[in-house]
């Protein structure tokens, strides 16, 4: 079902405002989003019944792009390179988009599409790790959950760097150090 033009415009305005607030590090409070978006509170709640629904909507494009990167990694010939590529894409996404970490790490999701994409990412991570382990590129015994937690730790460690521009290079350095320890 498509939205009326005015409803679609309001939806876009709410999402753009939510995106800006998330990027600024401001918690999403739907009443404040309504005020900042210059729409009625009821309009915001009609489109997004909870702050989590808005946050998931904001994070979804980045999560979908990451899943597409994982799908592409499955087609790569070198399992170790494919796995590393997905990890790099993951840390870049987690660092670049402040909406992704809380959505990715949430135990439950309010939007079915978000749940599907996050489950697909977890499945891709498991498949790529398994391929890399079978190829001898990554030591056995590690689980996909181990890798997810380690990647989150790398991103967190990089956010402690006061110079935000230095964080991407730092995460790549930390990932390289981690992978050196994980290789067989």
Secondary structure, DSSP 8 states (H G I E B T S, - for coil): ----HHHHHHHHHHHHHHHHHHHHT----HHHHHHHHTS-HHHHHHH-SSHHHHHHHHHHHHHHHHHHHHHHHTT-S-HHHHHHHHHHHHHHHHHH-HHHHHHHH-SS-SSHHHHHHHHHHHHHHHHHHHHHHHTTSS-TT--HHHHHHHHHHHHHHHHTSS-GGGHHHHHHHHHHHHHHHH--
